[in-house]
């Protein structure tokens, strides 16, 4: 099944067919990880920006490593030194990053509905 989603907020919104697609894709990437060179050009030329408003070393590193192995350019912003510390809203932050042509934005935030 082709993947048509632009955004994924929760796995609860996935259909059974989409879940199967995720598992099949995971199996394909697992094979890539076992190669001598564990990279694929899937996201070459794309930029991924990580916005972690909560500390989480494992999750942040997991997203950074995944994007890097897919050949993306990765930026992880320190939210303590961002404009949000001066009162900029989450929405404004995301809109500004989107305006700078980020291809993907990964957000970890504790507020319900922040995604």
Secondary structure, 3 states (H helix, E strand, C coil): CCCCCCCCCCHHHCCHHHHHHHHHHHHHHHHHHCCCCCCCHHHCCCEEEEEECCCCHHHHHHHHHHHHHCCCEEEEEEHHHCHHHHCCCHHHHHHHHHHCCCCEEEEECCCCCCC
